[in-house]
Amino acid sequence: MAGKGGFTLIELSVVMGIVGLILLLSFPTLANFREQVYLESASNQLVSDLRLAQAKAICFNETQACDRFKFAKTGNPPPGGSGTALLSGRSGSVRKVIVSSAGRVRVE
């Protein structure tokens, strides 16, 4: 009888070692990616909340506030109601949510 097909213990150990090394090297990259996704999600949520407050100010014809920003009846911020909110991650990455004096809300 010829030898049976299969893998030796040494071959399996080498493959498992290579897979383990690849996973070990990919964890920092995955953690950074996860942080970027959370930061983008938080900034998008803040923009959504600000635009909702802006829409409510126009619809209900009264001043609305969200976070530290205010919107007058016209949908524009009153004097001192505009500005920038900085959202930062653990690794130092930053997203800016900007409310302009004209009422535009954007993310940088």
ZILINNOR-V407678 format. One record per helix or strand. SS is the DSSP state (a for helix, b for strand). FROM is the first residue (numbers start at 1). LEN is the number of residues. If there is no record, write none. Layout:
BEGIN
ss & from & len
SS & FROM & LEN
SS & FROM & LEN
END
This chain:
BEGIN
ss & from & len
a & 9 & 52
b & 64 & 3
b & 69 & 3
b & 83 & 6
b & 94 & 6
b & 105 & 3
END
